[in-house]
C-alpha cells in the first residue's frame, strides 16, 4: 500500500479542514401563517407549502 513519503504540515492539514464547518439551516417565514420554517418543507405550524394545504395537523386533542 502506498504511504506518504513526508508528513503534511499543520497549515496544509488545516487548509483542508476549513471546508468541514457546521452551517445553520436556512429558514424563511411561512407565507400563510408567518411562522419560521425550513425552506422547501411544509410549515410545521399550519401545514401549508407553496400556497396549498399539504399536511393535516392534529390540534393536540386526542379523539377518544
MOSULWO-V896635 format. One record per pair of residues at least 24 apart in sequence whose ideal C-beta (glycine too) atoms are under 6 Angstrom apart, sorted by sequence separation. I is the first residue (numbers start at 1). J is the second residue. D is the distance in whole Angstrom. If there is no record, write none. Layout:
I | J | D
I | J | D
//
This chain:
none
//
